[in-house]
Amino acid sequence: MPEHTTVRGRRVRSRLRGALVLAVAGAVLGGPALAADLDDIRDRIDRVEQRESQAERDRRTAQEQATDLGVELDNTTEALQAADARWRETTARVEQARVVLAEAEADLADAEDEAERIESELAVARANEAQIEDRLEVNETEQSESRSTVGAIARESYKQGGMGSLATTLDLLSGEADAVDEMAMARTVLRVQDQQIRQLATQEAQQVAEQDRLAGVRNDIDYLLALAEANVVAKDQARAAADEAKTGLEALEVQQAEDLADLEAEKARVLAELEAEQKVSDDLAAELQELASTKHGLVAQEQAEVQRIAEEEARRKAAEEARRKAAEEAAAKKAAEERAAQRAAEREAERQRAAAADAQRRADASAQAEAQRRAGAAQAEADAAARRAQEAAAQEAAEREVAQERASRDQQREQAAAQAVSGSYLSYPMNAPITSEFGMRLHPVLGITVLHSGTDFGAACGTPVLAAADGVVHSTPYDNSRGNYVVLDHGVQRGVNLTTAYLHLESFAVSAGQSVGRGQVVGYEGTTGTSTGCHLHFETRENGTPVNPRSWL
């Protein structure tokens, strides 16, 4: 049971214990067994309340430890965050190093491919150079042969005086056969000479073309040789860069493995502590539920016993009142009879003393005595009627009070039932949009689902935060996760102990032990503790267990 209860709860308990004390005092007159039973019940209730208070303190301690360990999504421990950040940074560097290595290996592969291409082209160029040189050599031989043939024909023509000599012309005119043959031979020689000259010109042109091609091929060879030399340098540089990138990658992979091992170790430690604290919290919650159930039964038993004693006391008082009335009526009757006997004796004495008196006087005296007797009886009857009227009025007033109390309890039950149906026992702590709902979330580091144990409202820092219902300020602590926060105890509502919490406050407006009313300012919104911006984290807890605030709002 919480250390602080609502003012209404304390008044109810005070009335209950006051009734218990009165009932025990009344039971002392009615019998010692009733008092002993109530003392035993009261002792059992006190023991249960002490156990419940201690269990509640233990539960709060466990919850604070669980909060420090980072039960909620936004409360991851600094060590875990640091380990995760180191691992992520190393992983990013490893990925970058792998890209650099891949680029360096690609450059090396390109350089090796380029070397193969250059070698292939050099081979082709050198083969072309050899072919051209062979063709030039053949052409040179053919040119020598052509020149020799042309020179021989020219020398022979010169020796014979030339093809158009005067002697040959005269011989042709005289019709000599030898001259005609010689002229035909001369024309044949001239054709051969012209053919050799044209062939020599063609050979010389081919020589020039082949020499040009040879020069081009040799230029290509020089260019390819230069490319090959540059490619050798580039390949060496690419190989060195690849080796360096590989060495760096291997070192980073070792660092990555170490960082991952540190992260996994930190995860395992946090998870183990979370599981241990959760088990303690679960055990305490179960114990609190058992204690609450036990206490509820004892309180009901106490109320039944008080009711039984009150009914017994009412019956005893009614019996005493009846005996008192009977005694009063008997005494009044006896007194009336004694007065009548005394008057009769007086009359008899008067009759005896006044034997000679007139009969009319005896008759008058007798009538007077009868009138007095009747008047006394009428007075006694009137007194009895007045007492009965007073008793009836008192009984009626008591019944009205009981009826009013019953009606009040019925009204309270109806209000509680209506609240249970509508879920609107609590007011909203501020007029602001809801930015995050209650529920399970995936932890970004641990990779497990954890509970977001409240509802977040988004507003500017400094916005007033209001009490959701009447209650007592249980505490106004600070921790690294929740920052400044206020816990309000609203007592037992709908059969559970209801508390609300207001987290990440900029400052407080109340202090521990203070009674607050619905709508009263308890603090001002901020971003203290583990928070990325101005917001209010609002929690509702039933017997210490967080529940969705929407079930109460």
C-alpha positions, 0 to 999 in steps of 0.5 A: 500500500502506498505511503501516501493516500488521498485526503478522502481515503484518510477520512474513510479510514479514520471513520472506519477505525473510529467505528471500530473503537466505538464498537470495541468499547460497546462490545466490552459491555456485551462480551469479551469475545467480540473485542478479542475478534476485532483486536485480532482482525485489526492486528492482521490488517496492521501486519498486512499494511506493514508488509504492503508498505515494505513491498511497495518500497522494494518495488519502487527501488527495483523500478528505479534500478530498472529505469537506470538500466534503460528499461524504456526505449529512450533510456539506453545506457551510455556504455551501450550507446558508446559501444554501439557508436564505436561498432557502427563507426568501425563498420562504416570505416570497414565498408569504406575501406572495402570500397577503396580496396575494390577500387584499387584492385579494379585499377590494378586489373585495368592496368594489367588489362592495359598491359596485355592490350599494349603487348598485343598491339606491340606484337601486331605493330612489330609484325607489321614492321617486319612485313613492311621491311620485307616488302621494302627489301623485295621492292629494292631488289626489283628496282635494281633489276628494273634499273639494270634492264633499262640501263642495258637497253639504253647502252645497247641502243647507244652502241647501235647509234640509236633506233632512228639512225639515217642508215636504218631509214634509207634501208627501210626506204629501199625496201630491204628485208633486214631493215624491216626486221630491225625496225620491228625489233627496235619497236619491241625493245622500246616497248620493253624499255617503256614497260620497265621504266613504268614498272620502276616508277611503280616500284619507287612509288610503292617504296615511298608508300611502304616507307611511310607506312613503316614510319607510322608503324614505328611511331605507333611502336614508340607510342605503345612502348611509352604507354607500356612504361607508363602502365608499368608505373600505374600498375605498380602504384595500383598494386601498392595501393591495393596492398595498402588498402588490404592491410588497412581493411584487415586492421579495420576488420580486426578492430570491427571484430573487437568492437562487435565483441565489446558491443555484444558483451555490453548487450549481454550485460544490460540484458542480464541486468534488465532480466534480473530487475524485471524478475524482481519487479514481477515478483514484487508486483505479484506480491503486491497483488496478493497483499492487496487481495489479502488486505481487501478480504481483511477490510471486508471482514473488519467491516462485517465484524463492525456491522455485526457488533453495531447490530448487536449493540443496537439490539442490546440498547433496544432491550435495555430501553424496553426493560426500562420502559417496562420498569417505569410502567410497572413503577407508575402502575404501582404508584397509582395503585398505592395512591389509590389504596391510600386515598381509599384508606383515607376515605374509609377513615373519613367515612368512619369519622364522619359516619353521621355525615350526609349521604350526599357528601359521601357521594360527592367525596366518592365522585371526587376520589374517582375523578382524581384516580382517573386523572392520574391514570390519564396523566400516566397514559399521556406520559407513556404516549409522549415517550413512545412518540420520542422513540419513534422520532429517534428511530425514524431519524436513525433510519433516515441517516442509514438511508442517506448513507446507503444512498451516498454509497450507491451514488459513489458506486454509480459514479465509479461504475460510470467512470469505469465505463467511460474511462475518464477518471483522469483529466488530460495533463495539458492541452497539446497533441499526442506525439507518441502512444503507449506500447511496445517498440523495437530497441534500436541497439538491443534489437528487442521490443521494450515498453514505451510506458506512457503517452508523450505530449508535444508542447513548448518548454515551459508549458504548465503541466496539470494534475490529472486528478486529486491526489498527494505528491508522492515524490519529486525526484530526478534521474538521468533517464526521466529527468525531473519528474513528479509522481502523484498518488490518487489512492484506490480507484476502481479497486487498484492503487492509481498513480500518475507520473509526469516526466522530463519537467523543466521545473517543479511547482509542488513538493513531496507530501503536498495535497493537490487538486485536479487541474493544479499546476505540478510543474513545467514541461521541459527536456531534462533527462534522456530527451531529444526535445521538449515534451511531457511523458505521462504515465499511469500505473495500477498497483505499480504496473504501467498501463495505457493512460487512455484507459483512464483519460 
